[in-house]
Amino acid sequence: LGVEPAVSRAEAATACASNIQSVIESTRKALQRTAERMVKSAESSRSEAPEYSVGQELTEKWIGPYKVLSVKPNAVELRL
């Protein structure tokens, strides 16, 4: 249903279209490989999060000393 795309009778147009398609595919593959390398590089230099415990005081380096009230998976609750 709908309009069928016109088929070109010019050989140069057909060759150009197939060339463009191959360039798009190779670019997509290269971008995927680059993304995988970047993820691997970022993960290799990533360090572990510091361990906190309830009652621990954070140092002045972190604009503190604040008491740690609770440790959650993604946050640390402090007494300000």
Contact map, one row per residue, 1 for C-alpha under 8 A:
11100000000000000000000000000000000000000000000000000000000000000000000000000000
11110000000000000000000000000000000000000000000000000000000000000000000000000000
11111000000000000000000000000000000000000000000000000000000000000000000000000000
01111100000000000000000000000000000000000000000000000000000000000000000000000000
00111110000000000000000000000000000000000000000000000000000000000000000000000000
00011111000000000000000000000000000000000000000000000000000000000000000000000000
00001111100000000000000000000000000000000000000000000000000000000000000000000000
00000111111011000000000000000000000000000000000000000000000000000000000000000000
00000011111011000000000000000000000000000000000000000000000000000000000000000000
00000001111111000000000000000000000000000000000000000000000000000000000000000000
00000001111111100000000000000000000000000000000000000000000000000000000000000000
00000000011111110000000000000000000000000000000000000000000000000000000000000000
00000001111111111000000000000000000000000000000000000000000000000000000000000000
00000001111111111100000000000000000000000000000000000000000000000000000000000000
00000000001111111110000000000000000000000000000000000000000000000000000000000000
00000000000111111111000000000000000000000000000000000000000000000000000000000000
00000000000011111111100000000000000000000000000000000000000000000000000000000000
00000000000001111111110000000000000000000000000000000000000000000000000000000000
00000000000000111111111000000000000000000000000000000000000000000000000000000000
00000000000000011111111100000000000000000000000000000000000000000000000000000000
00000000000000001111111110000000000000000000000000000000000000000000000000000000
00000000000000000111111111000000000000000000000000000000000000000000000000000000
00000000000000000011111111100000000000000000000000000000000000000000000000000000
00000000000000000001111111110000000000000000000000000000000000000000000000000000
00000000000000000000111111111000000000000000000000000000000000000000000000000000
00000000000000000000011111111100000000000000000000000000000000000000000000000000
00000000000000000000001111111110000000000000000000000000000000000000000000000000
00000000000000000000000111111111000000000000000000000000000000000000000000000000
00000000000000000000000011111111100000000000000000000000000000000000000000000000
00000000000000000000000001111111110000000000000000000000000000000000000000000000
00000000000000000000000000111111111000000000000000000000000000000000000000000000
00000000000000000000000000011111111100000000000000000000000000000000000000000000
00000000000000000000000000001111111110000000000000000000000000000000000000000000
00000000000000000000000000000111111111000000000000000000000000000000000000000000
00000000000000000000000000000011111111100000000000000000000000000000000000000000
00000000000000000000000000000001111111110000000000000000000000000000000000000000
00000000000000000000000000000000111111111000000000000000000000000000000000000000
00000000000000000000000000000000011111111100000000000000000000000000000000000000
00000000000000000000000000000000001111111110000000000000000000000000000000000000
00000000000000000000000000000000000111111111000000000000000000000000000000000000
00000000000000000000000000000000000011111111100000000000000000000000000000000000
00000000000000000000000000000000000001111111110000000000000000000000000000000000
00000000000000000000000000000000000000111111110000000000000000000000000000000000
00000000000000000000000000000000000000011111110000000000000000000000000000000000
00000000000000000000000000000000000000001111111000000000000000000000000000000000
00000000000000000000000000000000000000000111111100000000000000000000000000000000
00000000000000000000000000000000000000000000111110000000000000000000000000000000
00000000000000000000000000000000000000000000011111000000000000000000000000000000
00000000000000000000000000000000000000000000001111100000000000000000000000000000
00000000000000000000000000000000000000000000000111110000000000000000000000000000
00000000000000000000000000000000000000000000000011111000000000000000000000000000
00000000000000000000000000000000000000000000000001111101000000000001001000010000
00000000000000000000000000000000000000000000000000111111000000000001011000000000
00000000000000000000000000000000000000000000000000011111000000000011111000000000
00000000000000000000000000000000000000000000000000001111100000000011100000000000
00000000000000000000000000000000000000000000000000011111110000000011000000000000
00000000000000000000000000000000000000000000000000000011111000001111000000000000
00000000000000000000000000000000000000000000000000000001111111011111000000000000
00000000000000000000000000000000000000000000000000000000111111111100000000000000
00000000000000000000000000000000000000000000000000000000011111111000000000000000
00000000000000000000000000000000000000000000000000000000011111110000000000000000
00000000000000000000000000000000000000000000000000000000011111111000000000000000
00000000000000000000000000000000000000000000000000000000001111111000000000000000
00000000000000000000000000000000000000000000000000000000011111111100000000000000
00000000000000000000000000000000000000000000000000000000111101111110000000000000
00000000000000000000000000000000000000000000000000000000111000011111000000000111
00000000000000000000000000000000000000000000000000000111110000001111100000000111
00000000000000000000000000000000000000000000000000011111110000000111111000011110
00000000000000000000000000000000000000000000000000000110000000000011111000011110
00000000000000000000000000000000000000000000000000001100000000000001111100011100
00000000000000000000000000000000000000000000000000011100000000000001111110111000
00000000000000000000000000000000000000000000000000000000000000000000011111111000
00000000000000000000000000000000000000000000000000000000000000000000001111100000
00000000000000000000000000000000000000000000000000000000000000000000000111110000
00000000000000000000000000000000000000000000000000000000000000000000001111111000
00000000000000000000000000000000000000000000000000010000000000000001111101111100
00000000000000000000000000000000000000000000000000000000000000000001111100111110
00000000000000000000000000000000000000000000000000000000000000000111110000011111
00000000000000000000000000000000000000000000000000000000000000000111100000001111
00000000000000000000000000000000000000000000000000000000000000000110000000000111
